[in-house]
Amino acid sequence: MAQDIITWENRLSIHIPLIDSQHKMLFDIINKLYEACQESEDSANEHFKKTISNVVSYISYHFSTEDQIMEKTAYPDHGTHKKHHVEFVHEILKHVASFEDGKKHVPNQLVRFLREWILSHIAFVDNKLGKFITNLQKNGELGRIVIDGAGAVSKPIVLAIDDSKQQLAMFKYMLQDYDCIVCDSGSKGLEILKRVEVDLILLDLAMPEMSGFEFLQILRKDPLQQRIPVIITSGHNTEKYILASKQFGANDFIVKPVVPELLNKKIQEQLDKSQKTLIIKPVAENLV
């Protein structure tokens, strides 16, 4: 098996989870194309014929995602960004035409072109878009971004963090109107937030390893996560803990044992105050 020609690194993240996940998929596609190129010439050419259409189709799907995000958020550099996309697709089609004309080494040349273009585009063009979207979210003008259709998120996502397995099971039972994700530590919660665009967090205060206050400190230092409402669920029913929770950035406080009606009411109140969700419907066009 050939060594990957392109590798994902955290520094490449533009802090839009949906776009980051699509970039990772593009990396996988490029690596598979590169692996095929290491086969014998006849085998590599045959593999290239079978896969290039899917490659361009996914690239088109990805660009459609970004294009709709830029359009719906009135991104000021939308035109320039889209021009980069169009020029990229045209360059791919030129490589395909050369391949169909019988020119050798086109698959290898295309893979290396894809690698260099994607890395440069993410670092300079997509990174600028990422900062724009992050600022919108930080300023409360935009919530999460989801795709409508297969894989669409139909329910708000609630992340419940508590070291009690019994309490987490209760949350899952109480919150059937939501997509409830549970974990038993603050560190696991932070890892989940790197992969999932959460609408609201339920947070216990007294946890080993990382307290709720420590979690809040880390959360509120991240510009992208500042928008997420946090409701403390704690057995510490004193004014001192309620005040401290607000000072650390919590939005509300519920005393355990949690009453289902009150919990659902407070969650809905916070969701009503939170930012809108941007729903997009990307399309893939086979351009080959």
VMD Tcl script that draws the C-alpha trace (Angstrom):
set ca {
  {0.00 0.00 0.00}
  {1.37 3.41 -0.98}
  {2.08 5.96 1.69}
  {-0.49 8.76 1.81}
  {0.42 11.75 -0.31}
  {-1.63 14.15 1.83}
  {-2.26 14.03 5.59}
  {-4.82 15.90 7.68}
  {-3.42 18.01 10.52}
  {-5.28 20.04 13.12}
  {-3.63 23.23 11.88}
  {-5.65 22.81 8.66}
  {-8.96 23.16 10.51}
  {-10.96 26.27 9.58}
  {-13.22 25.68 12.63}
  {-16.34 24.93 10.62}
  {-16.89 21.23 11.52}
  {-19.00 20.52 8.43}
  {-16.35 21.92 6.06}
  {-13.50 20.30 7.99}
  {-15.19 16.90 7.62}
  {-15.57 17.44 3.87}
  {-11.92 18.46 3.58}
  {-10.94 15.22 5.33}
  {-13.03 13.30 2.82}
  {-11.21 15.08 -0.02}
  {-7.91 14.02 1.53}
  {-9.10 10.39 1.53}
  {-10.13 10.66 -2.12}
  {-6.78 12.09 -3.15}
  {-4.92 9.38 -1.23}
  {-6.96 6.63 -2.89}
  {-6.28 8.14 -6.29}
  {-2.59 8.30 -5.46}
  {-2.61 4.66 -4.34}
  {-4.11 3.66 -7.67}
  {-1.37 5.54 -9.49}
  {1.25 3.28 -7.89}
  {-0.13 0.24 -9.71}
  {1.04 -0.90 -13.12}
  {0.37 1.59 -15.89}
  {-2.59 -0.28 -17.40}
  {-4.15 -0.92 -13.99}
  {-3.58 2.68 -12.86}
  {-5.16 4.08 -16.01}
  {-8.18 1.81 -15.64}
  {-8.61 2.81 -12.00}
  {-8.29 6.46 -12.96}
  {-11.10 6.11 -15.50}
  {-13.40 4.56 -12.92}
  {-12.76 7.01 -10.09}
  {-12.16 10.43 -11.63}
  {-15.88 11.03 -12.20}
  {-16.60 10.37 -8.51}
  {-13.71 12.62 -7.50}
  {-15.01 15.58 -9.47}
  {-18.57 14.90 -8.33}
  {-17.56 15.08 -4.65}
  {-15.47 18.18 -5.25}
  {-18.54 19.76 -6.87}
  {-20.65 18.74 -3.87}
  {-18.12 20.27 -1.49}
  {-17.91 23.51 -3.46}
  {-21.71 23.70 -3.52}
  {-21.69 23.45 0.28}
  {-19.22 26.32 0.62}
  {-21.00 28.36 -2.04}
  {-24.34 28.18 -0.21}
  {-22.71 29.05 3.11}
  {-21.08 32.11 1.53}
  {-24.30 33.15 -0.21}
  {-26.53 32.78 2.85}
  {-24.11 34.62 5.14}
  {-23.39 37.40 2.62}
  {-19.68 36.61 2.68}
  {-17.92 39.69 1.22}
  {-15.32 37.68 -0.75}
  {-17.86 35.25 -2.17}
  {-17.12 36.16 -5.78}
  {-13.36 35.74 -5.48}
  {-13.68 32.51 -3.53}
  {-16.07 31.04 -6.08}
  {-13.71 32.06 -8.90}
  {-11.00 29.90 -7.28}
  {-13.43 26.96 -7.33}
  {-14.32 27.43 -11.00}
  {-10.67 27.71 -12.05}
  {-9.84 24.58 -10.06}
  {-12.55 22.50 -11.76}
  {-11.46 23.77 -15.19}
  {-7.89 22.71 -14.43}
  {-9.05 19.23 -13.44}
  {-11.04 18.94 -16.66}
  {-7.93 19.91 -18.65}
  {-6.05 17.03 -17.01}
  {-8.90 14.66 -17.85}
  {-8.91 15.81 -21.47}
  {-5.15 15.22 -21.69}
  {-5.64 11.72 -20.29}
  {-8.33 10.97 -22.84}
  {-5.96 12.18 -25.58}
  {-3.55 9.45 -24.55}
  {-0.93 11.54 -22.75}
  {1.06 9.62 -20.16}
  {1.63 10.45 -16.50}
  {-1.63 12.43 -16.28}
  {-2.97 10.54 -13.22}
  {0.20 11.25 -11.21}
  {0.29 14.85 -12.34}
  {-3.36 15.34 -11.40}
  {-2.91 13.83 -7.92}
  {-0.02 16.17 -7.19}
  {-1.96 19.12 -8.55}
  {-4.91 18.22 -6.31}
  {-2.63 17.98 -3.28}
  {-0.92 21.33 -3.80}
  {-4.12 23.17 -4.68}
  {-6.15 21.81 -1.76}
  {-3.45 22.59 0.82}
  {-2.96 26.12 -0.50}
  {-6.70 26.78 -0.83}
  {-7.44 25.66 2.73}
  {-4.53 27.64 4.20}
  {-5.32 30.95 2.54}
  {-8.83 31.04 1.00}
  {-10.89 28.70 3.18}
  {-9.16 29.91 6.33}
  {-10.41 33.42 5.59}
  {-13.97 32.09 5.22}
  {-13.56 30.17 8.48}
  {-12.62 33.33 10.37}
  {-15.64 35.15 8.92}
  {-18.06 32.40 10.00}
  {-16.41 32.13 13.42}
  {-16.93 35.85 13.99}
  {-20.60 35.55 13.03}
  {-21.03 32.76 15.56}
  {-19.05 34.61 18.21}
  {-21.23 37.70 17.73}
  {-24.44 35.67 18.00}
  {-25.44 36.11 14.35}
  {-25.16 32.46 13.34}
  {-25.52 29.06 14.99}
  {-24.48 25.73 13.57}
  {-24.46 24.74 9.91}
  {-26.21 21.55 8.83}
  {-26.98 19.81 5.55}
  {-30.59 19.19 4.63}
  {-31.35 15.76 3.19}
  {-29.58 12.52 4.03}
  {-27.77 13.06 7.29}
  {-29.70 16.21 8.11}
  {-30.04 17.11 11.76}
  {-33.76 17.35 12.53}
  {-33.49 17.80 16.29}
  {-31.44 20.24 18.37}
  {-28.33 18.57 19.79}
  {-27.93 18.61 23.58}
  {-24.66 17.49 25.14}
  {-25.05 16.26 28.74}
  {-21.86 16.02 30.82}
  {-22.13 14.27 34.21}
  {-20.01 11.68 36.02}
  {-23.16 9.84 37.15}
  {-24.20 7.12 34.69}
  {-27.65 7.08 36.30}
  {-28.07 10.81 35.71}
  {-26.92 10.49 32.09}
  {-29.46 7.71 31.54}
  {-32.15 9.96 33.01}
  {-31.17 12.76 30.63}
  {-31.49 10.40 27.65}
  {-34.96 9.42 28.88}
  {-36.10 12.99 29.65}
  {-34.83 14.56 26.43}
  {-36.46 12.45 23.75}
  {-37.40 15.58 21.81}
  {-33.69 16.29 21.35}
  {-30.67 14.50 19.96}
  {-29.03 13.92 23.35}
  {-25.34 13.04 23.48}
  {-23.94 12.05 26.87}
  {-20.45 11.72 28.34}
  {-19.04 11.29 31.84}
  {-16.24 13.88 31.94}
  {-15.42 17.40 30.87}
  {-12.43 16.26 28.80}
  {-14.64 13.89 26.79}
  {-17.11 16.72 26.33}
  {-14.40 18.94 24.84}
  {-13.45 16.17 22.41}
  {-17.08 15.79 21.33}
  {-17.29 19.53 20.67}
  {-14.44 19.19 18.15}
  {-16.58 16.84 16.06}
  {-20.19 17.87 16.70}
  {-21.96 21.21 16.43}
  {-23.88 21.25 19.70}
  {-26.88 23.49 20.40}
  {-26.84 23.36 24.21}
  {-24.80 21.83 27.04}
  {-26.03 20.41 30.37}
  {-23.11 20.48 32.79}
  {-22.51 18.97 36.22}
  {-20.22 20.93 38.54}
  {-18.73 18.29 40.84}
  {-16.78 15.92 38.60}
  {-13.36 14.27 39.06}
  {-10.50 15.20 36.72}
  {-12.18 18.37 35.47}
  {-14.86 20.30 37.35}
  {-17.74 22.05 35.65}
  {-16.10 25.41 36.39}
  {-12.85 24.27 34.72}
  {-14.81 23.06 31.70}
  {-16.58 26.42 31.45}
  {-13.29 28.29 31.59}
  {-11.94 26.33 28.64}
  {-15.21 26.53 26.73}
  {-15.63 30.28 27.03}
  {-12.05 30.94 25.87}
  {-12.85 29.31 22.52}
  {-14.48 31.94 20.26}
  {-16.37 29.27 18.35}
  {-17.87 27.72 21.50}
  {-18.85 30.95 23.22}
  {-22.22 30.86 21.48}
  {-23.32 27.55 23.07}
  {-25.80 27.97 25.98}
  {-24.80 26.07 29.13}
  {-27.22 25.00 31.83}
  {-25.63 23.85 35.10}
  {-27.27 20.80 36.71}
  {-25.97 20.55 40.26}
  {-26.81 19.32 43.72}
  {-25.16 22.42 45.22}
  {-28.23 24.51 45.93}
  {-26.62 27.64 47.30}
  {-26.43 31.21 46.09}
  {-22.63 30.95 46.04}
  {-22.62 28.21 43.39}
  {-25.35 29.84 41.32}
  {-23.48 33.15 41.26}
  {-20.14 31.46 40.50}
  {-21.73 29.55 37.62}
  {-22.91 32.78 36.03}
  {-19.50 34.37 36.52}
  {-17.86 31.46 34.72}
  {-20.25 31.85 31.78}
  {-23.21 29.55 32.47}
  {-26.58 30.66 31.14}
  {-28.85 28.98 33.69}
  {-28.85 26.72 36.75}
  {-31.01 23.73 37.71}
  {-30.86 22.05 41.11}
  {-30.77 18.25 41.25}
  {-32.81 16.13 41.33}
  {-33.81 17.46 37.92}
  {-37.53 17.85 37.23}
  {-38.24 16.89 33.58}
  {-40.77 19.67 32.95}
  {-38.44 22.35 34.31}
  {-35.46 20.97 32.39}
  {-37.31 20.96 29.08}
  {-38.66 24.45 29.75}
  {-35.22 25.88 30.48}
  {-33.65 24.15 27.46}
  {-36.31 25.58 25.16}
  {-35.86 29.06 26.65}
  {-32.13 28.95 25.92}
  {-32.63 27.54 22.42}
  {-35.14 30.30 21.66}
  {-32.48 32.86 22.61}
  {-29.68 31.16 20.72}
  {-28.64 31.77 17.15}
  {-30.33 30.47 14.06}
  {-29.23 27.28 12.35}
  {-28.04 27.63 8.76}
  {-29.49 24.82 6.67}
  {-27.98 24.21 3.24}
  {-28.77 21.82 0.39}
  {-25.55 21.16 -1.54}
  {-25.75 19.43 -4.91}
  {-23.19 17.39 -6.82}
  {-22.83 17.78 -10.55}
  {-20.84 15.28 -12.58}
  {-18.64 17.61 -14.60}
  {-16.57 14.93 -16.32}
}
mol new
graphics top color blue
foreach p $ca { graphics top sphere $p radius 0.5 }
foreach p [lrange $ca 0 end-1] q [lrange $ca 1 end] { graphics top cylinder $p $q radius 0.2 }
display resetview
